[in-house]
Structures are given as structure tokens and as C-alpha cells.
């Protein structure tokens, strides 16, 4: 039985789709079978997958009303099911969180991003589903980051050790259906992706 990992964040531009795609490719390159479920109305993950046309990544076509059954079916057939989910509070978000083993909430180091975590944090607590916060698009100079992270309060304990920097390599690769760990395998971005894969693999093995 595979593990279901949902990426959710209410604020747009958090980089959740890009982070999800990089994690999916990292697990696939490690020999794991991966399914992608795109529930975000923007459908960016679906577009990326179509450009990529990778037979090793299964794009699950689904609709809101049958999402739960399709996720359960994908779980049975794959090692990992990665879901790109809209972050706004909704019955769909609640349902997907209940079906998930782990929620990953990408968050840029800004007050607006931290405040936008609220609905996802509340939904995960109600469902008793594990959640971790991925600090994303961290600028090279981030002297005020401690002040921003202080806004997380008790949720700061949910921060992943891995962080993604604000690197051009992520966006450039994504536009062509690739990932930075493929186009620049010796880069810092590739090392960050490898770190996320290792950290989440270990976490999921404990759940």
C-alpha cells in the first residue's frame, strides 16, 4: 500500500506545484512508482506532466466527486501518490486530507505566507493527519527570517529541516517539463531536492 502526500497552501505563488514535481521526479529516479493527482483549478501540474510525457509518472485524471476513490485506487498501485490540492478551506480539502498520510505546506518566508497556512493547519489537526511545512523560495540574504518564522508560533515545530532556496533552476526546468535535479544534477537545487526526498521518505516510513 502506497503513501499519499498532499501539497496544500492557501496563498498562491507558494511554489507548491514546482516542489511537488521535483519530489515526484526524485522518487521516480530512485525507482519508486509515483502517481500525480491534480486537484488545483489552475492545473499547472497536469500541464507540466503533459509536457514531460514521462511513462514513469502516472497522471490520474479525476474530478472532485470521485477524488477519494481515485486516490485510494492510486494508493494500491503506486509507492507514492502526490496530490496538488487547492489550499482554501473546502469539503474537497477536508476529504483529501483525511485520505492523506502527510500534508506538505510550502511557505515562503513572509508574513502573508505564514498567515495563509491557517486553513490547512486547521484541517490537518481536525483530521489528525501529519503536516510539515516546507520553507520555500528562501532568499540568499534572509536576516529577517527569524522574525517571520516567529509568527508560526507552535507550528514552527512542524518545519522540515530541508529548505528550498529562491533558485532560477527550479522554474526554468519546470517550464520544459523537467526538474532541476535532472537539468543541473550537481547544483545546490538538486541537493535540496535530494534532501527533501530523503527527509520525507524517512518520515513516511515512520507513519
LINTAZI-V130966 format. One record per pair of residues at least 4 apart in sequence whose ideal C-beta (glycine too) atoms are under 6 Angstrom apart, sorted by the first residue. I is the first residue (numbers start at 0). GAP is how many residues later the second one is. If there is no record, write none. Layout:
i = [I	I]
gap = [GAP	GAP]
This chain:
i = [1	1	1	1	1	2	2	2	3	3	3	3	3	4	4	5	5	5	5	5	6	6	6	6	7	7	7	7	8	8	8	8	8	9	9	9	9	10	10	13	14	14	14	14	15	16	16	16	17	17	18	19	19	20	21	21	22	23	23	24	25	25	25	26	26	26	27	27	27	31	31	32	32	33	33	34	34	34	34	34	35	35	35	35	35	36	36	37	37	37	37	38	39	39	44	47	48	50	51	59	59	61	61	61	63	65	67	67	70	73	73	74	82	84	86	88	92	93	96	96	96	96	97	99	100	101	102	102	102	103	103	104	104	104	105	105	106	106	107	107	107	108	108	108	108	110	113	113	116	123	123	130	131	131	132	132	133	134	135	136	137	137	137	138	144	148	151	159	161	161	161	163	166	167	168	168	168	168	169	169	172	172	172	172	177	177	179	179	179	180	180	183	184	199]
gap = [73	76	77	78	79	77	98	201	71	77	95	96	97	77	97	77	79	90	94	97	9	13	77	97	77	79	95	112	5	7	78	96	97	77	78	106	109	102	105	92	4	91	121	122	90	27	28	67	152	156	87	62	64	27	157	171	173	10	58	154	155	167	171	5	7	53	6	28	29	47	48	45	46	23	46	23	25	39	43	46	9	13	21	23	46	23	46	5	7	8	46	46	44	46	39	129	10	126	125	10	14	4	5	8	28	4	27	31	28	4	7	6	13	11	33	30	30	29	26	27	30	32	29	29	106	28	21	26	28	28	30	12	15	28	28	30	6	26	5	28	29	29	33	36	39	40	37	38	4	5	7	27	26	28	25	26	26	28	28	29	4	25	27	27	4	7	4	39	33	34	37	28	22	4	11	15	18	20	10	19	5	6	7	10	4	5	4	9	10	9	12	6	5	4]
